[in-house]
Amino acid sequence: MKYNQPYGVSDTNAPYINGDPSTGQMGSIPPAASIEYPQREIVNFISDNGLATPDNGDLHQLSKGIQSGLTQFGVDGGVVNQMSLNPTPALTAYYRGLRVYILAATSNTGATVLSINGLTFKPVKRRDGTDLKANDVTAGSIQLYVYDGTNFQLSGAGMSGGAGLLTQNLDIYVNYAIGNDANDGTANDASHALKNIQRAISLAYIYPPSQYTITIHLADSASYTGFSTPYWSGPNIKVTGNVANPQNVVVTGQNTHACIVSGVNTLTCEGITVATTNNAAGPGGGFIATNGATLFTNNTRSGYCTGAVFEAYQANVNIGVHTFTGNCGEMYWSFLNGLISWNDGTTQTIANPITVGSACAYATQGGAISVPPSRFTINNPGNVTGAKYYAGMNGTIGTSGGGVNFFPGTVAGTTQTGGQYV
């Protein structure tokens, strides 16, 4: 509806004026349209929102129409990954800021498009600009879609409490040789695979915690750089490389750790080799869990690490089969109430001569290193040069009866300041 100026006035934006008998000023004459059209528009709005017949006995029908929201609501009549709806009144063009709530007919399986009233299909994107993931749209859900001038954005997609809740396990693919971090990670090919592990972690942490697992698959490469999780709670993450040949997937911490899981999060690593750059500044460890996190490893290897290969800092590290091939500060280091433990019956192999800077097993400031009752096998213990263990400042090392020579090394272990070795 346009503005209808006073009758007989050519200025389309002319104001209405009151008459003044004392001066002989004539008042504006309202044209019929200025009375009829606003009424028609209000009546149409009431009708478009599915309310009862407009009634002079109810002067709150306009408010009720706004409350109902039916002009911004539609039921999906499309097919999987191709949504379509026909709200009333019919839309004749998309405009930036258009908002519509949609009752989904089906759950999506990937990238999705949307058409309203037969207009051109437009892509639906997540909040980070990427295509939708499987089950971002769930059958029977009502979700908000906002047009940004190019795409529809699914409000809340990937946010805790909104769309993007995991309803099944999810796979993300990383391939350093052919990947691109602008891809979506949904397949191991040049059009989809990511290049860096950290980008995969970032995509995974769009999802909130759940009982499902996101598996990050690493193609063979010796060029991956270190990665870390955020501190906030996210989904269960599994990073898997080449389980049969973990030496084919090398993750190197560039002047920092190679793999860090932090906060109340769980991470599993398998089939990878960790290392740090030589003479790296800072701690430069291999597999690190901090601040309440839990880290599981199996079928892994390590090259040179400036710090510890396995480190638990106020967190838990559970170790499976592992092969050491490079010098390190410590093979196992637990501090500030951290816990390092092993799977029953696992093996630890020292593939070639290595030197430990501090000790093979190092527990301090309440940290604990706990060997399982069945203990584990250490292959080629004679390849380790350095101290067997150190326990200090109430740190404890329990060998389940393995004795003072359980851990390898050429120098006897020591305890001090409340440290215990049993």
LINQUINOR-V196831 format. One record per helix or strand. SS is the DSSP state (~ for helix, > for strand). FROM is the first residue (numbers start at 1). TO is the last residue. If there is no record, write none. Layout:
SS&FROM&TO + SS&FROM&TO
This chain:
>&20&20 + >&25&25 + ~&32&48 + ~&61&68 + ~&70&72 + >&73&75 + >&79&79 + >&82&85 + >&99&103 + >&112&116 + >&122&125 + >&131&131 + >&142&147 + >&152&154 + >&170&174 + >&194&194 + ~&197&204 + >&213&218 + >&221&225 + >&227&228 + >&236&240 + ~&246&248 + >&249&253 + >&259&262 + >&266&270 + >&273&276 + >&287&290 + >&294&298 + >&300&302 + >&305&313 + >&316&319 + >&322&324 + >&328&335 + >&339&342 + >&347&350 + >&354&364 + >&368&370 + >&377&379 + ~&381&383 + >&384&385 + >&387&387 + >&389&392 + >&396&398 + >&411&411 + >&414&416 + >&420&421
